[in-house]
Amino acid sequence: MTTLTHCLRAAVAFVGLCLSLPAAAAEPESCPGLIASREALFSWAALRQDEVGLTFVGHATFLIETPQGVRIATDYNDGSRPSITPDVATMNKAHSTHFSNHPDPAIKHVLRGWNPAGGPAVHDLTVQDVRIRNVSTNIRSSGGTTEYDGNSIFVFETAQLCIAHLGHLHHTLTPEHLRKLGRIDVLLVPVDGGYTLETFDMMEVLRTINAPLMIPMHLFGSSTLNRFLASARAHFPVEFSDTPATTLSRASLPKSPKILVLPGH
């Protein structure tokens, strides 16, 4: 029997042994950069340099993924978190469903939308291919009074896109707010109709920002969402996605403002 025949038989025997092993004995497949879960459907390798991955995790939390693989979780809290540890977490103060007192210590940048020492929070940092900045707004306190600078609209600039997360917005925006925001391409909008802004006032915010793409969050179920959409359809077309994830790019933005509903609450 030749040496080649021995080698072939050994190789076949080895493959058969591997196939017969129980699943628990097999090593997990390594796939660096890939996020394989409902909450995160993109990998940095799969995104072109002009694309951004956006996944609705739930409530007011989105996972934003940049072309260079930076992962950002918005309104990071103890109830709605992506299944992976983000590089950046943004938070807002109004309720515990929008912040965490115990964020994962592996998160490199934790950005609170309020300043514990008083006054507005000020953030403007660049992490690889994304710039993250904030525009401070006010919130209502539990007693109904105004707590100044308790919320931030966070803006994420990457791949020629400007994505804004309104956070727990409690009032319409002034010309100064709009000036600080600048051009917004994708707007993440709380649509609860009361905990943040009443629907009529939120419509004013949407019309003044005039972003090409608007994505609802803070839904509190189908009835709340449908109430918002009933008002929104008077101003904007509405489209529904089958998945909680979408790929964004400047080239694919709608020609006129549109609402895209991602599944989830």
N, C-alpha and C positions, 0 to 999 in steps of 0.2 A: 504494500500500500504506500502510495507516495506521501511525501510531507504535505503537499497541497491538500490531499484528500483528508488527512488527519485534521488540518486546520479548518477545513470546511465543516467537518463533522462536529468539531469542538464549538464552532461558532453557532451552528444550528442548535446544539444542545444548550448553549448558554441562553439563546433567545427563548427557547422553550421553557427553561427554568424561570426566566424573568416573567414570562407571560403567566406562569402557573402560580406565582407568588400572590398572597393575599394583598388587597389594596393597601392595608395599613403598613405593609413592609416596604412599599415603594416610596422613594423620595419625591417630595412635591416638585412639580415642574417650576423652574425658575423663569420668570419673565420680567426683568427689570423695567420699571417705569409703568407697567400696565396696572390699571386699577380694575379688578374684575369683580364688580358688585353692582347692585342696582343704583347705589348712591353715586358712583363714579364710573363713567363708561368710556373715558378717554385715556389715552396715554400721550406723553409728550412726543413720542416717536410717530404717533398717528396723526398729529396735528401739523398742518402746514404752517409756515412762518407767518401767514396772514390769518390764522384761525385761532379761536378761543373756545374751549369747552366749557359749557355751563350746565350744571345738573341741579335740579330742585331737590334738596334733601328733605325739606319739610318745614312748615311754619314760616319762618323768615330766613331760613338757612339755605344758602346756595353754595355749591362748590364751583369755584372758577379755576380753570386750568389754562395756563399760558403756553405758547409754543415751546418755551424753554423748560417747561415742567414745573413752574411755580404753582403751588396749590393754595388757594385762599378759601376759607370758610367764613361766610358772612353771618352776623348775629349768632355767633358760636355760643352754645349754652349746654346745660347738662342733659337736656332731653333730645335735642336735634343736633346730631353731630355726624359728619361723614365717617365712613368706616375706616378711613385712613387718617393719619395725623397730618394736618395741613402745615404749610410753612408759615402762613399768616392767618391770624384769626381777628376779625373785627367784632365789636360788641356794642350794644346800646343799653341804656340804663332803665328804661321804663318798667320792664317786668323781668322776672328771672328767666323767662323763656327767650330772652335776648342777650343774656350774658352768663358768665360762669365765674364764681369766685375761686374755682379750682381747675383752671385750664390745664390740659396736658402739658407737662413741663418740657416736652420735646418740641413744642411749637416755638419757632425762632422769634416771631414777632407777634405780640398780643397788643392790639390797638383798641383801647377803650374810647368810646364816642363821647365820653364826658371826662372832666378833669376832677379827680377826687379832692384836689386842693382848692377847687373853686375856679370860676372863669371858664372860658371855652377850652376844649381839647384842641390841640393843634398837631396834625400829623401830615407829613409830606416826606415819604421815603421811597426809594427805588430798590426793588429786590429783583436782580437779574433783568428781566425784560418787562417788568411792570412797575409803574409809578402808582402809589396809593396815597390819596390825600382826602381830607374831610372838609365838610362845610357844616358848622355848628348850627343847631336849631334848638328850640325850647320844647319842654314837655309839661303836661299837667301833673301836678303832684297828687298824692292820694287824697288830699284835702280839697282839691279842685283849684288850687292856686298855681301860678306859673313858676316852674323851676327852669331858670334860664340856663341854656347851654347843656341840657341834659341828654340831648340826642345829637347824632351826627349823620349826615348823608355822606357815605363813603363813595369815592369815585376811583375807579380802577382803569388806568390807561395802559393798554397793551395792544400790540398788533394793529395799530392805527384805530382802535376802538376806544370809546369812553363809556364805561359801564357804571351807572349810578344805582346805589341801593339806598332807598329812602329811609330805611330804618323804621323807627316808631314815630313817624311824623305826626305832629299834633296841630299844625297850623299851615295855612297857605304860605307861599313864598314871596318874599319882597324882591324888588329889583336888585338889591344888593346880594341876596342869596343866588339869584339867577346869574348875576355877573360872576360870582365866585364859582358857580357850577360850570359855566361855559357850555360848549357844545356837548350834548349827551346823545349817544347813539342807541344805547340800550338802557331802559329804565325798569328797575325791579320795584314793584308797587304794592304796598299794603292795601287790601281791598275789603277789610272787615266792616267798614261803614260806620264805625263808632268808637272802637277802642283807640284807633288812630284818628283819622278824619272821616267825617260824614261823606257819603258818596258825592254829593253835589260839590263840596269843596275839593275832593280829590280830583274830580273832573277838571276843575280850574287848574290844579297843579299839572295835570297831564297836558292840558292845552298850552300852558305857558312854557313848559319845558320842551314840548313838541318833539319828543324822541321818535325816530323811525320805528323802533320796536319796544313794546311795553309788555312786561311779563308779570302777572299777578302773583302775590304771595299773601301770607297772613289771612288765609281763606276762611277758616272755621266752618268748613263743610260746603256742600253743593248749593244750599239755599242762599248762603251769604254770597258765594261766587255768582250765582245766577242773578241776584239782585244788582250786583255791581255791573255785570255784563249787560243787563237790560238797559241801564243808563248809558253805558259806554258805547253800545251799538248805534246810538244817535250821533256819535262823533267819529267812531273808528270801526273798521272791519275787525272781526274776531276770528281767530283760527285756533284749532285744538290740535295738540300733539299727542301721539300714542305713547310716547316715552317721556320720562322726566328729564331727559338730557337732550341738548341741542348743540350744534356747532355754529358759532357765530363768526362772521367775517364782514369787513367793510363792504366788500363787493356784493355780498348777498343780502344786505339790508333792504327792507322794503322801500319802494320809491316814495310812498307816503305812509304816515303813521299807522301802525297796526298793533293789535293785541294778540299775543301768543300765549295760550293757556297750557302749562305743563301739568301733567297729572300729579296729585299729591295734595296734602293739606298743610 
